[in-house]
Amino acid sequence: MRREHARLRPARFDELGLKRAFAPRLLPLLVAAVALLAALALAGMLAAAGLARHWREGAGASLTIQVPAPQAPAAAGAASRADAVLALLRADPGIIAARRLSDAELEALLRPWLGATPGALGLAVPAVITVRRVAGAAPVAEETLAAQLTPVAPGTLVEAAGPWFSRLTALARSLEALAALALLIVGMIAALVIAIATRASLAARREALEIVHGLGASDSYIANRFAARAAWLAALGGGLGTLAALPALALLGRVAAPFAGLIAPGKDAASGAAAGLARGILPLAAPWLALLPLAAAAIGWLTAQGTVRRWLRRLP
């Protein structure tokens, strides 16, 4: 009998009337709004992680060394102080680059502060050496490195981004944690929205469901039909919300590009936007954004399953 009934029933026959009970417009729009927030929270979390990584590999791995009287002979050997310091730095396996700034670069750095070149003011300018350490290497205390360089160049100063780097790292981790919390809250809101919509659909089809259930329809059959409908509408809303988030993510990539080192601050805004899109926020978030509709569908399925089964257990 069941096989004959299945052959006589039209394809996609909605025997429970779910297409009328589940609003095909309201639920996808609500889920789309939630998915939009989820996409922004997810992109914010990934952007904060990317910025933290950039700072760790950039400022956190950089040192600035000032060598007074750079042309004077080193304490040991015939080389100048600056050359002796450079030789020691380049022999360190934890350092991947050590470069002395040219006189033109130093003048460009000091001109905004002095109003003229140091030579015109008769100032003795120390040599400035920028050092880049291996990313992820254990940090070296400034005093320790200065003590290693002092024998060949007394008075050498070592400056690191220590305190600022720690603060920036703490800030980035805080942003990541807040974005993850926002993502969790958004997921809970999505489940609540779907649960409310499911209960409204159950109330609208109560009489029909009681009859079908009384005739022998199992809880699994009814719950699966509701869950399939909820999952489809949630996936549709998740896709719409994800697409709606793309312009906001493009703007976020444009703003974050200078901080992520994709372009220098003050450069052309259009190139910043392109860099932010090509190498910044969207590539990091794209694989996860593609999963948002699937995540919405999973939340819809599980929430509808639980809601319907609880409701059916209360039937007489």
Residue, then its C-alpha position, 0 to 999 in steps of 0.5 A: m500500500r505504501r508503495e502504491h501511495a508513493r507512486l500516486r503521490p505527486a513529486r515533492f508533494d507537501e503532505l504536511g503543508l510546510k510550504r505554507a506554514f514555514a514562511p518562505r520569505l521571513l525566515p531566510l531574511l532573518v537568517a540572512a541578517v544573522a549570517l551577515l553579522a556572522a560573516l563580519a564577526l568571522a572576517g574581524m576575527l581572521a583580520a585580527a589574527g592576520l594583523a597579529r601575525h604581521w606585527r609579530e613577523g614585522a615589529g616584533a622581529s625588528l630591532t634598531i641599533q644606534v652606533p655612536a662615532p660610527q667611523a671611529p676604529a672599533a675597540a678591537g681590529a681595524a674596522s670601523r665601529a659600524d662595520a664591526v657591529l654589522a659583522l657581529l650581527r650578520a654572524d648571528p644565526g638568529i638574524i636574517a638581515a642587518r642593514r645600515l641606513s644611508d646618510a640620505e635616509l637618516e637626513a630624511l628621517l631627521r629633517p621633519w624634527l630638526g628642520a634642516t640636515p644634521g650636517a648643516l647644524g653641525l650634529a654628530v649623527p650615530a649610525v643606525i642599523t635596522v635588524r630583522r630577526v628570524a620570525g618566531a625566534a625567542p626575543v633577545a633582551e636589549e641589554t643582552l644584545a647591547a652588552q655583546l656589542t659594547p666591546v667593539a663599539p662602546g655606547t651602542l644602543v639597542e631599541a626593540a618594540g618590546p612594550w608596544f609589541s606586547r600591547l599590540t599583541a594583547l589588543a589583537r588577541s582581545l579582538e580575536a576573542l571578542a569576534a569569536l564571542a560575537l560569532l558564538i552569540v550570532g550562532m545562538i541567535a540563529a538557532l533561536v530564530i529558527a526555533i521560534a519559526t519552527r514553533a510557529s509552523l507547528a502551531a499553524r499546522r497543529e491539527a494536521l500534525e495531530i491527525v497525521h501523528g495519530l494515523g501512525a506517522s513517526d516522530s522521525y518522519i515529521a521531524n525530518r520533514f520540518a528539519a529539511r524545510a528549515a535547513w533549506l530556508a536557513a541555507l538560502g538565508g545564509g547565502l544571501g547574508t554572506l553575499a551581502a557582507l562582501p561589500a563590507l569586507a571589501l571596505l574592511g580590506r581597504v582600511a586594513a591594508p596599510f596595517a597589514g603591510l599590503i601597501a604603505p600608508g598614504k598610497d593610492a586608495a584604489s590600490g589599497a582596496a585591490a591589495g586588501l581584496a587580493r591578499g588581505i581579508l577576503p582570501l583569509a575569510a573566503p573558505w570560511l565564508a563559503l561554509l556559512p550557508l552550510a553552517a546555517a543549514a546545519i543549525g536549521w536542521l538540528t534546531a528544527q529536529g530538536t524543536v519538533r521532537r520536543w513538541l511531538r512528545r507533548l502530544p496526547 
